Amino acid sequence: MHGRFILLLLSCCASLAAAHFPSPIDWRDQSIYMIFTDRFADGDPSNNEMTPGARFRPQNPRGIHGGDFKGIEKNLDYIKSLGATAIWITPVFINDASSAWHGYGALDFSTISPQLGGPAALRDLIKAAHERGLYILLDVVLNHLGAVATSDDPGWPRFRKDGPPYTLRWIDPNRIPPPPFNRLDWFHDRGQVGDWNDPVQSVIGQFYTLNDLKTELPEVRAALTDAFKKFIEQTDCDGFRVDTVRHVERDFWPGWLRAMRQHAATLGKTNFLMFGEVAHRDDQLVGSFTTNNSFNSLLDFPLYYAIDRVICGGAPTRRITERFQKLAEPTYGSNSLDQLVTFIDNHDQPRFLATNKANGDTNKLAQALVLLYTLQGIPCLYYGTEQAFNGRGDPYNREDMKFDDTTLLYRFIKTLNTLRQRNRDLRAGIQTILTDEPAAGLFAFKRGDTALIVINTASVEKEFKIGPEFKPELIPARSRQKIEPNSAEIWIRD
């Protein structure tokens, strides 16, 4: 009888794991497509005003435009055809009216936004994505909730470092977060961050009007752990993008991340990806969040800044080399070194083609895209890049999507994704930098023994010797000795 009980228990555990979609073996094999949900596609207009107080205002850049889970689901084939294999979507919890369009001010970690379609539509989206072999990564915020509390004390919301804290009150007694987050003493009470470089303010201060959780409290940590374990189980998502990492106490992360990984593993998700946002150009700071059992992936902000300076700003191509030299130092945890999530723009940065960046120069964009899909890491493309979107900054970099799979950029990105999927070295091969310059010019590197990549950021032709064993993939007629100005090339060994 005892033996039959054990077999039955093992069978039940196996069934639970099998009910959830398994993780990829290696996230470096994936290509991410990031979606700002409200601006992507309106699949169900009936839910456009289901956030209390929020109005459908598609002409207002900070209004509700109607994008939802159903709209993403209806366009999964467009994304898959582009070559993406994973999709990162902006936060999905219910927000107050002021933040409902972007989603980064949750009111309740147990309620999926009805404006986006609610829990059933989210599960349908994830199920449909999994049926197509696509993974779904959900954006999560643990640093704060939405604008739920304020203070009537003099000086509010100016940051108060010393002296008594502010006395908080609920903004609206009819809009109090549900238990257990319905306690004012679970929120920091020192006002808004005034100096983002102050290590104290940046952790215990409010992120503008969004109320900062006391993540140093054991009871808050336990509640956040419980909420997001349930979230994984109920949604069947494949990973998290974690917002505002450096604004939370450092010692919070190892325990929470370990709990998420362990719980996901019980569901058959043995490689649950969690990549954090540490929005800073300093490798010492960014890399410090990958040590001591913390994150094994982050958004690669230092590389983002290096590519921007080199391609948009005309800086020496050696800046990219210097950035990768910093990865060789013991700043980063070894398991994060080659699976940082790389990007050339996103919802918080100006579009690459914006007037204060590449200024509409698609040759420069092509160079950046070649680097994105061939340098080490997990590439992440911001939606609309394939449609030449050029919004300068928030909220204008969050444009309404258009769907055209015939554009030159769409086809170019599809080609890059195809090359990356066909060639293992472009995904996981050792990266060796061959050439750089102390000015605008050549930057060349190998991935493994089969892939050679060369860009020329100068306005004049450059020479670079390429052995006869390599063949050009992007421009078949290219000379093997001359690299044209403002160009990028990929060569694959026969």
C-alpha positions as CSV (number, residue, x, y, z in Angstrom):
1,M,0.0,0.0,0.0
2,H,2.8,2.3,0.9
3,G,4.5,1.7,-2.5
4,R,1.3,2.3,-4.3
5,F,0.9,5.7,-2.5
6,I,4.4,6.8,-3.5
7,L,3.7,5.8,-7.2
8,L,0.5,7.7,-7.1
9,L,2.2,10.8,-5.6
10,L,4.9,10.7,-8.2
11,S,2.3,10.3,-11.0
12,C,0.4,13.4,-9.7
13,C,3.6,15.4,-9.6
14,A,4.5,14.4,-13.1
15,S,1.1,15.3,-14.4
16,L,1.3,18.8,-12.7
17,A,4.7,19.5,-14.4
18,A,3.4,18.1,-17.8
19,A,0.5,20.5,-17.7
20,H,2.8,23.5,-18.0
21,F,5.0,24.4,-21.0
22,P,8.6,23.4,-20.5
23,S,11.5,25.9,-20.6
24,P,14.0,26.0,-23.5
25,I,17.3,24.2,-22.8
26,D,19.3,27.3,-23.6
27,W,17.9,30.9,-23.7
28,R,20.7,31.9,-26.0
29,D,18.9,30.1,-28.7
30,Q,16.0,32.4,-28.4
31,S,15.2,35.8,-30.0
32,I,12.9,38.1,-28.1
33,Y,10.3,40.6,-29.4
34,M,9.2,43.2,-26.9
35,I,5.6,44.5,-27.1
36,F,4.0,47.5,-25.4
37,T,0.6,45.9,-25.1
38,D,-1.7,48.9,-25.1
39,R,-0.1,50.1,-28.4
40,F,0.1,46.8,-30.3
41,A,-3.3,45.7,-31.5
42,D,-6.9,46.1,-30.3
43,G,-8.3,42.6,-30.5
44,D,-11.4,43.3,-28.3
45,P,-12.7,46.9,-28.4
46,S,-15.3,46.1,-25.7
47,N,-12.7,46.2,-23.0
48,N,-11.1,49.5,-23.8
49,E,-12.6,51.4,-20.8
50,M,-12.7,48.6,-18.2
51,T,-10.1,50.3,-16.0
52,P,-12.2,52.5,-13.6
53,G,-11.6,56.1,-14.5
54,A,-9.6,55.5,-17.6
55,R,-10.9,56.5,-21.0
56,F,-10.2,55.3,-24.5
57,R,-8.2,58.2,-26.0
58,P,-6.2,56.9,-29.0
59,Q,-5.2,60.5,-30.0
60,N,-3.6,61.1,-26.6
61,P,0.0,59.8,-26.4
62,R,-0.7,59.0,-22.7
63,G,-4.2,57.7,-23.1
64,I,-5.6,54.2,-23.6
65,H,-5.2,53.1,-27.2
66,G,-6.9,49.7,-26.9
67,G,-4.2,47.2,-27.3
68,D,-4.8,43.9,-25.5
69,F,-4.0,40.2,-25.2
70,K,-6.4,39.3,-27.9
71,G,-4.7,41.7,-30.3
72,I,-1.3,40.1,-29.6
73,E,-2.8,36.6,-30.1
74,K,-4.2,37.6,-33.5
75,N,-0.8,38.7,-34.6
76,L,1.3,35.8,-33.3
77,D,2.0,34.6,-36.9
78,Y,3.3,38.0,-37.9
79,I,5.8,37.8,-34.9
80,K,6.7,34.2,-35.6
81,S,7.3,34.9,-39.3
82,L,9.7,37.7,-38.3
83,G,11.8,35.0,-36.6
84,A,11.2,35.8,-33.0
85,T,10.9,32.9,-30.6
86,A,9.9,34.7,-27.4
87,I,7.7,37.6,-26.6
88,W,8.1,40.1,-23.7
89,I,5.0,42.0,-22.9
90,T,4.5,45.0,-20.5
91,P,2.9,44.4,-17.1
92,V,-0.5,42.7,-17.0
93,F,-2.0,43.5,-13.5
94,I,-4.8,46.0,-13.0
95,N,-3.6,49.6,-12.6
96,D,-5.2,52.9,-11.6
97,A,-6.5,55.2,-14.4
98,S,-3.2,57.2,-14.5
99,S,-1.0,54.3,-15.3
100,A,-3.4,51.9,-17.0
101,W,-1.9,52.7,-20.4
102,H,1.6,51.5,-19.5
103,G,0.9,49.0,-16.7
104,Y,3.8,49.8,-14.3
105,G,1.6,50.9,-11.4
106,A,-0.3,47.8,-10.2
107,L,-3.1,48.0,-7.7
108,D,-3.4,44.2,-7.1
109,F,-1.0,41.4,-7.8
110,S,-3.9,38.9,-8.0
111,T,-6.0,40.6,-10.7
112,I,-5.2,40.6,-14.4
113,S,-6.2,43.9,-16.0
114,P,-9.7,43.6,-17.5
115,Q,-8.8,46.4,-19.9
116,L,-6.2,44.0,-21.4
117,G,-8.6,41.1,-21.5
118,G,-8.4,39.6,-18.0
119,P,-7.0,36.2,-16.9
120,A,-8.8,34.1,-19.5
121,A,-7.5,36.2,-22.4
122,L,-3.9,36.1,-21.0
123,R,-4.1,32.3,-20.7
124,D,-5.4,32.0,-24.2
125,L,-2.6,34.2,-25.5
126,I,0.1,32.1,-23.7
127,K,-1.5,28.9,-24.9
128,A,-1.7,30.1,-28.5
129,A,1.9,31.2,-28.3
130,H,3.1,27.9,-26.9
131,E,1.2,26.0,-29.7
132,R,3.4,28.0,-32.1
133,G,6.6,27.3,-30.2
134,L,6.8,30.8,-28.8
135,Y,7.7,31.6,-25.2
136,I,6.0,34.4,-23.2
137,L,8.0,36.6,-20.8
138,L,5.9,38.8,-18.5
139,D,7.1,42.2,-17.1
140,V,6.8,42.3,-13.3
141,V,7.3,45.2,-10.8
142,L,8.2,44.4,-7.2
143,N,9.5,47.8,-6.2
144,H,6.2,49.6,-6.0
145,L,2.5,49.6,-6.5
146,G,0.5,52.3,-8.2
147,A,-0.4,55.8,-6.8
148,V,-2.5,54.6,-3.9
149,A,-1.2,56.7,-0.9
150,T,-0.2,60.3,-0.3
151,S,0.4,62.6,2.6
152,D,-1.0,65.9,3.8
153,D,2.2,66.8,5.7
154,P,4.0,70.0,4.8
155,G,6.9,69.3,2.3
156,W,5.3,66.2,0.7
157,P,6.4,64.7,-1.7
158,R,10.0,66.2,-1.3
159,F,12.3,63.5,0.0
160,R,12.8,63.7,3.7
161,K,16.1,62.0,4.7
162,D,16.1,62.9,8.4
163,G,13.5,63.6,11.0
164,P,10.1,62.0,11.3
165,P,8.6,60.3,8.3
166,Y,5.6,61.6,6.5
167,T,2.2,60.4,7.7
168,L,0.6,58.5,4.8
169,R,-3.1,58.2,3.9
170,W,-5.0,56.4,1.2
171,I,-5.7,58.6,-1.8
172,D,-9.1,57.0,-2.3
173,P,-10.7,54.8,0.4
174,N,-12.6,53.0,-2.4
175,R,-9.3,52.1,-4.1
176,I,-7.2,50.4,-1.4
177,P,-5.1,47.4,-2.5
178,P,-6.6,44.1,-1.4
179,P,-5.0,42.1,1.5
180,P,-2.2,41.7,2.3
181,F,-1.1,44.9,0.6
182,N,-3.8,47.0,2.3
183,R,-1.5,48.3,5.0
184,L,0.0,51.8,4.9
185,D,2.9,50.7,7.0
186,W,4.0,48.4,4.1
187,F,5.0,51.5,2.1
188,H,8.0,53.8,2.4
189,D,7.1,57.2,3.9
190,R,10.1,59.4,3.0
191,G,8.7,61.0,-0.2
192,Q,9.8,60.9,-3.8
193,V,13.3,60.3,-5.0
194,G,15.1,63.6,-5.7
195,D,18.6,62.3,-6.3
196,W,18.7,59.0,-8.3
197,N,22.4,58.6,-7.6
198,D,21.9,58.6,-3.8
199,P,21.9,54.9,-2.8
200,V,19.5,55.5,0.1
201,Q,17.0,57.7,-1.8
202,S,16.9,55.4,-4.8
203,V,15.8,52.5,-2.6
204,I,13.5,54.0,0.0
205,G,12.2,56.9,-2.0
206,Q,9.1,56.8,-4.2
207,F,9.4,56.3,-7.9
208,Y,7.5,59.5,-8.8
209,T,3.9,59.0,-7.7
210,L,4.1,55.2,-7.5
211,N,4.1,54.1,-3.8
212,D,7.3,52.3,-2.8
213,L,7.0,49.0,-1.0
214,K,9.0,48.3,2.1
215,T,10.7,45.3,0.6
216,E,13.0,45.1,3.6
217,L,10.2,43.8,5.8
218,P,10.0,40.0,6.1
219,E,6.2,40.0,5.8
220,V,6.3,42.1,2.5
221,R,8.9,39.7,1.1
222,A,6.8,36.7,2.0
223,A,3.7,38.3,0.3
224,L,5.6,39.1,-2.9
225,T,7.1,35.6,-3.0
226,D,3.6,34.0,-2.6
227,A,2.0,36.3,-5.2
228,F,4.5,35.6,-7.9
229,K,4.7,31.9,-7.3
230,K,0.9,31.8,-7.9
231,F,1.4,34.1,-11.0
232,I,3.7,31.6,-12.6
233,E,1.4,28.7,-11.9
234,Q,-1.7,30.4,-13.1
235,T,-0.4,32.0,-16.3
236,D,2.1,29.3,-17.5
237,C,4.5,32.1,-18.5
238,D,8.1,31.2,-19.3
239,G,10.0,33.9,-17.5
240,F,10.0,37.4,-16.0
241,R,11.5,40.7,-17.0
242,V,12.0,42.4,-13.6
243,D,11.6,46.1,-13.4
244,T,13.5,48.7,-11.3
245,V,15.9,46.1,-9.8
246,R,18.4,48.6,-8.3
247,H,15.6,50.4,-6.4
248,V,15.0,47.4,-4.2
249,E,17.3,46.3,-1.3
250,R,20.0,44.0,-2.7
251,D,19.5,41.3,-0.2
252,F,15.8,40.9,-1.3
253,W,16.7,39.4,-4.7
254,P,18.6,36.1,-3.9
255,G,15.8,34.7,-1.8
256,W,13.0,35.8,-4.1
257,L,14.7,34.6,-7.3
258,R,15.6,31.2,-5.7
259,A,11.9,30.8,-4.7
260,M,10.7,31.6,-8.2
261,R,13.2,29.2,-9.8
262,Q,12.4,26.4,-7.4
263,H,8.6,26.8,-7.9
264,A,8.9,27.0,-11.6
265,A,11.0,23.9,-11.7
266,T,8.2,22.0,-9.9
267,L,6.0,22.9,-12.9
268,G,8.5,21.6,-15.4
269,K,10.0,25.0,-16.1
270,T,13.6,24.1,-15.2
271,N,15.1,27.1,-16.9
272,F,12.8,29.9,-16.0
273,L,14.4,33.1,-17.3
274,M,14.4,36.2,-15.1
275,F,16.3,39.2,-16.5
276,G,16.4,42.4,-14.5
277,E,16.4,46.1,-15.4
278,V,19.4,47.9,-13.9
279,A,19.2,51.1,-16.1
280,H,22.8,52.3,-15.9
281,R,25.9,52.4,-18.1
282,D,28.4,51.3,-15.4
283,D,29.4,47.7,-15.6
284,Q,30.5,47.6,-11.9
285,L,27.0,48.5,-10.8
286,V,25.1,46.5,-13.4
287,G,27.2,43.4,-12.9
288,S,27.0,43.4,-9.2
289,F,23.4,42.3,-9.5
290,T,24.5,39.0,-11.1
291,T,26.7,37.8,-8.2
292,N,25.8,36.2,-4.8
293,N,23.0,34.0,-6.2
294,S,21.2,36.9,-7.7
295,F,20.2,37.4,-11.4
296,N,21.7,35.2,-14.1
297,S,20.5,37.7,-16.8
298,L,20.0,41.4,-17.1
299,L,19.2,43.9,-19.8
300,D,22.6,44.8,-21.2
301,F,22.5,48.6,-20.7
302,P,26.3,49.1,-21.0
303,L,26.3,47.5,-24.5
304,Y,23.2,49.6,-25.4
305,Y,25.1,52.7,-24.6
306,A,28.3,51.5,-26.4
307,I,26.4,50.7,-29.6
308,D,24.6,54.0,-29.5
309,R,27.9,56.0,-29.1
310,V,29.6,54.1,-31.9
311,I,26.9,54.0,-34.5
312,C,24.8,57.0,-33.8
313,G,27.5,59.2,-32.2
314,G,30.5,58.2,-34.4
315,A,32.6,57.2,-31.4
316,P,35.7,55.0,-31.9
317,T,34.6,51.4,-32.6
318,R,37.1,50.5,-29.8
319,R,34.3,51.4,-27.4
320,I,32.5,48.1,-28.1
321,T,35.8,46.2,-27.4
322,E,36.2,48.1,-24.2
323,R,32.7,47.2,-23.1
324,F,33.3,43.4,-23.7
325,Q,36.7,43.7,-21.8
326,K,34.7,44.7,-18.8
327,L,32.7,41.5,-19.0
328,A,36.0,39.5,-18.5
329,E,36.5,41.1,-15.1
330,P,34.9,39.4,-12.0
331,T,32.1,42.0,-12.0
332,Y,29.6,39.7,-13.5
333,G,28.5,36.2,-12.3
334,S,29.9,33.6,-14.6
335,N,26.4,32.2,-15.5
336,S,25.3,35.6,-16.8
337,L,28.2,36.5,-19.0
338,D,26.8,35.2,-22.3
339,Q,23.0,35.5,-21.7
340,L,22.5,39.1,-21.0
341,V,19.5,40.5,-23.0
342,T,20.8,42.8,-25.6
343,F,18.8,45.7,-27.2
344,I,19.2,48.9,-29.3
345,D,16.1,50.7,-28.0
346,N,13.0,50.0,-25.9
347,H,10.0,51.7,-24.4
348,D,12.1,53.8,-22.0
349,Q,14.7,55.0,-24.6
350,P,14.3,57.0,-27.8
351,R,13.8,54.9,-30.9
352,F,17.1,54.1,-32.7
353,L,15.8,56.1,-35.8
354,A,14.8,59.1,-33.7
355,T,16.1,62.5,-34.6
356,N,18.4,62.6,-31.6
357,K,19.8,59.1,-32.5
358,A,20.3,57.8,-36.0
359,N,18.0,60.5,-37.4
360,G,16.2,58.2,-39.8
361,D,19.4,56.6,-41.2
362,T,18.4,53.0,-41.9
363,N,22.0,52.1,-42.9
364,K,23.0,52.9,-39.3
365,L,20.0,50.9,-38.1
366,A,21.1,47.9,-40.2
367,Q,24.5,48.0,-38.6
368,A,23.0,48.1,-35.1
369,L,20.7,45.2,-36.0
370,V,23.6,43.1,-37.3
371,L,25.4,43.6,-34.0
372,L,22.2,42.9,-32.0
373,Y,21.7,39.5,-33.7
374,T,25.4,38.4,-33.8
375,L,27.0,39.7,-30.7
376,Q,26.9,37.4,-27.6
377,G,23.7,37.5,-25.6
378,I,19.9,37.1,-26.1
379,P,18.7,39.7,-28.7
380,C,15.6,41.7,-28.0
381,L,13.8,43.7,-30.7
382,Y,11.4,46.5,-29.7
383,Y,8.1,46.2,-31.6
384,G,7.9,48.5,-34.6
385,T,11.6,48.6,-35.3
386,E,10.8,46.5,-38.4
387,Q,8.3,49.3,-39.4
388,A,11.0,52.1,-39.1
389,F,9.3,53.7,-36.0
390,N,11.2,56.8,-34.9
391,G,9.6,58.2,-31.8
392,R,12.0,60.4,-29.9
393,G,11.1,59.5,-26.2
394,D,8.4,58.5,-23.8
395,P,5.5,58.5,-24.7
396,Y,6.3,59.1,-28.4
397,N,8.4,56.0,-28.6
398,R,5.3,54.0,-27.8
399,E,3.5,54.3,-31.1
400,D,0.5,52.4,-32.4
401,M,1.6,49.4,-34.3
402,K,1.2,48.8,-38.0
403,F,1.6,45.4,-39.6
404,D,3.4,45.1,-42.9
405,D,5.6,42.0,-43.5
406,T,6.8,43.3,-46.8
407,T,9.0,46.2,-45.6
408,L,12.7,46.1,-46.2
409,L,13.4,46.2,-42.5
410,Y,11.0,43.4,-41.7
411,R,12.7,41.2,-44.3
412,F,16.2,42.2,-43.2
413,I,15.4,41.3,-39.5
414,K,13.8,38.0,-40.7
415,T,17.0,37.2,-42.6
416,L,19.1,38.0,-39.5
417,N,16.9,35.7,-37.3
418,T,17.1,33.0,-39.9
419,L,20.9,33.2,-40.0
420,R,21.1,33.1,-36.3
421,Q,18.8,30.0,-36.0
422,R,20.8,28.2,-38.7
423,N,24.2,28.8,-37.2
424,R,24.8,27.7,-33.7
425,D,28.0,29.8,-33.4
426,L,25.9,33.0,-33.9
427,R,23.9,32.0,-30.8
428,A,26.5,30.3,-28.5
429,G,29.9,30.4,-30.2
430,I,32.9,31.9,-28.4
431,Q,33.2,35.6,-29.3
432,T,36.6,36.8,-30.4
433,I,37.1,40.4,-31.4
434,L,39.5,40.7,-34.4
435,T,39.7,44.4,-35.2
436,D,38.6,47.8,-33.9
437,E,39.8,51.3,-34.4
438,P,40.5,54.4,-32.3
439,A,38.0,56.3,-34.5
440,A,35.0,55.6,-36.6
441,G,35.8,52.6,-38.8
442,L,36.1,48.9,-38.7
443,F,34.8,46.6,-36.0
444,A,35.2,42.8,-36.7
445,F,34.7,39.7,-34.6
446,K,34.2,36.0,-34.9
447,R,31.6,33.7,-33.3
448,G,33.1,30.3,-32.9
449,D,34.9,29.1,-36.0
450,T,32.1,29.6,-38.6
451,A,30.8,33.1,-38.4
452,L,32.7,36.4,-39.1
453,I,31.0,39.8,-38.7
454,V,32.4,43.1,-39.9
455,I,30.9,46.6,-39.7
456,N,32.4,49.8,-41.1
457,T,31.1,53.0,-39.4
458,A,33.4,55.3,-41.3
459,S,32.3,57.4,-44.3
460,V,35.1,55.9,-46.5
461,E,35.8,52.4,-47.7
462,K,38.0,50.2,-45.5
463,E,40.1,47.1,-46.2
464,F,39.7,43.9,-44.3
465,K,41.1,40.5,-45.4
466,I,38.6,37.7,-45.4
467,G,39.7,34.2,-46.0
468,P,38.3,32.3,-49.0
469,E,36.7,29.7,-46.7
470,F,34.0,32.3,-45.7
471,K,31.1,33.3,-47.9
472,P,29.0,36.5,-47.6
473,E,25.4,36.1,-46.4
474,L,23.8,39.6,-46.7
475,I,25.4,40.9,-49.9
476,P,26.6,37.9,-52.0
477,A,28.5,40.0,-54.6
478,R,30.6,41.8,-52.0
479,S,34.4,41.9,-52.5
480,R,36.3,40.0,-49.8
481,Q,38.9,42.8,-49.4
482,K,36.7,46.0,-49.4
483,I,34.2,47.0,-46.7
484,E,32.0,49.8,-48.0
485,P,31.3,52.8,-45.8
486,N,28.5,52.7,-43.3
487,S,27.9,49.0,-44.0
488,A,27.7,45.7,-42.1
489,E,28.4,42.2,-43.3
490,I,28.1,38.6,-42.1
491,W,30.3,35.9,-43.5
492,I,29.8,32.2,-42.8
493,R,32.4,29.5,-43.3
494,D,31.7,26.9,-46.0
